[in-house]
């Protein structure tokens, strides 16, 4: 229960009366009684909303420097300055830089699947904060936030696009323009799950475009492309190519999770 104090309870002349801060705390306490805060992964009771318990937090493999500047891959040691991985040097991606919050394992994998397949949007505030932190250096150079689009049939079936949900949070927190329709799928593609790198590349080749009516919104602008998971980089690579063809000045990529057990060489 919220505590009452004389200082908080008094108006500017010392007259007693409810104050905004006290009212907010009282409403929050009442809300916590009705809907107690729980861990977003395991649903264990915790102290605050939009958070994880200590055990689930420790289960997230956050990606930290040193990193490949192009692909965002974790590197074994820091040589100082900008570093490029062998994968990026062998096959440079069409986008400028990619970053991800964590490896696609453990609690992060659970959070991604809950959002992607079960419409669990209760974690979107926390995920948005994580994305902004992981993409801090990208956001400095970005003007527009764009999600990787779903095929129309898949969007109708799911009724939401998880990348658009994440993009909206990033744009709100970073105070950037949000353009959910700037990129569209021009044809349906098979699920990427289980496909090899080459199959993924062929599957999404030419599958994205900027609508003619919106081309002016892409021309010359620095775009931050948001996806939930980067596996081989084929999808975000195809999206980046479409944005660049439409005249985008620069495309960076930001994702929640990165599959790190194979080098994500963009297609």
N, C-alpha and C positions, 0 to 999 in steps of 0.2 A: 504494500500500500504506500502511496506517496506521502512524504512527510510535509507538514505545514510549518513554515517558519515565519516569524514576525516580519523579517525583512522582505520576504517574497510576497507576503500577504497585504502589505501596505501600499497605498497609492503614493503619488508624488508628495502629497501633503501629510502623509501618515495615516490617511483614512484607510480602513480595512476594506478589501475587495479583491476578487479573484484577478490574478495577473496572467498574461498569456503563457509565460513559461511554465507556471504551475499548472495551468489548465492542460497544456500539452502533455506534461508528465502524468497527470491524473488520467487522461484519456489513454495514454500508452499503457499505464498499469492496468486499467480496466480491459484493454484489448488483449494484454498478455494473459489475463485470467481466462478470457473466453477462448483465445487461440494461443496457447503457450508456444514460445519459440522452440523449434526442433531443428536438428541437423538436416541440411538439405540432401544428404546422401542416405544416412542410416535411420533418420527420423528419431534419434535419441534426443531427449529434452536437454536444451542448452540455455545459456543466459540471454542470448540476443537473437533477433531475427536476421535472416539473410547471412547465415554463417554456417560453418561446419564444426563438428566436434573435433577434439584434438586428434583422435585416432584417424578419422577420415582426412583431416588436414595433412597429417604425416604421410598419408597414402598417395598424395599428389606429387608427381615428379615435375616440379616447376622447371622450366627451361631458363637458365641464366647464362650470362657470358662466361667464357668466351664462345662466340657464335660465328658461323659463316655469315658474312654481311648480306649475301644474296639470297640464300635459302633458309636462313635462320636455324640451321643445324647446329647442335652443340658440338664444340670442338674440344679435344683433349687437353690443350694447353693454350696459353695466351702468348703470342709472339710480339704483342704490342702493335697498335694501329689497326687498320682495317684488315680483316682476314677473309679469305675466300677458300671454301672447301674444294676438294678435288672434283666433287660432283658438279659444282657450279662452274668450275673452270673447263670441264670437259663438255658441258652442255649448258651454256648460259641461259637463264630463264628469260621470258619476254617481259616480266615485271622487274622493277628495280630492286626491291627488297621484300623478304617475307619474314614474319615473326609469328610465334605461337606462344600461348600461355604455358602449356605443359605437354608432356608426352601423353599419348592416347592410351593410358593404362590406368588401372586402379580406380580411384574416386573420380578422376576426370572423365574416364570412359563412362562411368555410371551417370554422371551429370549430363554428358553429351547425349547419351541414349535416352535419358528421361525427357530431355527437351525435344530431341529429334523424332522419337517414335511414340512418345506418350503425352506430348503437349504439356509437359511439366514446366510451366513458365515461372514458377515461384523462385527459381534461382537466377532469373535474368539480371537482377540488380547486381548481385555478386559477380556474375560472369562478365557483365559490362565493365565493372571496375577492374577486374583482372585484365580484360582486353586493353583497356586504356593504359594500364600500367605496362603491359608487355609491349604495346605499340607506341609508347611515348615518343620515341625518336621519329616514327613514321607520321604521327599526328601533327608534328611541328610543320611538316611539309605538305600536309593534305588540305584540300578544300572541300571535297565531296566524299561522302560515305555511300558505298553501293554494295548491296548484297549479291552473292551468287544466286541467280534465279532458279526456281524449280520449273520443271515442265508443267504445262497447264493441267494435264490430267492428274499428275501427282499432287499439284497444289489443290485441286478440287477434292481429291481423296483425303488429303491430310487436313485441308482447310487452314493451313498456316505454313509459312516458310521460316524455318529456324534461323537461317542466316539473316533474314530481314528483321527478326526479333532482336538478334544480337546487334545488327547494324543500327537500329533505332536507338538502342541504349548507348552505343559508342558515340553516335552523333549528338545525342542529348548531353552526355557528360562532357564531350569535347567542344560542344557548341559549334558543330560543323553542319553543313547542308546535308540532308538525307534525301537520296534519290533512289527510291525502291524500284522504279520502273525504267531506270536508265539502261539497264541491260536485260535482255530477254533471251529465252531459248527459242531458236527457230525451228527446232524439231525435237521430238521425244528421243531420249536415249535410254539404253538399258542401264540397269543398276550397275554401279562400278564395283560393288562388293564381289570379291572372288576373281576379278579380272587381273590379268598381268599388266605390267606397265605399258607394253605395246598395245594391248587390247584396250586399255583405258584411253590411250592417245587417239586411237582410231574411233572409239566410241563417241568422243566429245569433239572431234575435229569439225570445225565449221558449225557447231551447234549453238553458238551465241552471236548476238548482234545488238548494236545500239539502234533502236527504232529511228527511222528517218526524221520523224517529227520532233525527236529529242536530241538530235545530233549536236545542236548548238550548245547544249548543256554539258557536253563532254569535251568539246573542242578547246584545246589549250589548257585544260584544268588538271590539277594533280588529284588523282582519285585513290581512295583507300578502299580496296575490295575486301569484303568480309566473308569468311566461310566458317563452318563449324570444325571440320577436320581436313588437314592436308595429308594425303596418303602418298601418292606419287607426284602430286603437283600438276597432273594432267588437266583437271577441271579448271583450277585457277589460272593455269597457263593459257588455256583456250579463251577464258574470259578476258584475260589481260590483252591478248592479241586483238580481240574484238573491240575493246576500248581504245587501243592504240590505232587501229584502222579508222576509228571514228574521229581521231584527232586528239585524243587525250595527251596531255603534256607528260604525264608520268603516272604509273600505276604501281602501288605498293599493295602487299597482301598481309592480312592479319587474320589469324584463326585461333580458336580455342585450343585445339589439340593438333599435335604433329605425330605421325607414325614414324618412330625413330628406329625401328628394327630393319628398315631398308632405306637407302638414300633416296629422298623424294626429288628425283630429277624431273623437272617440268617437261611436259610434252609439247 
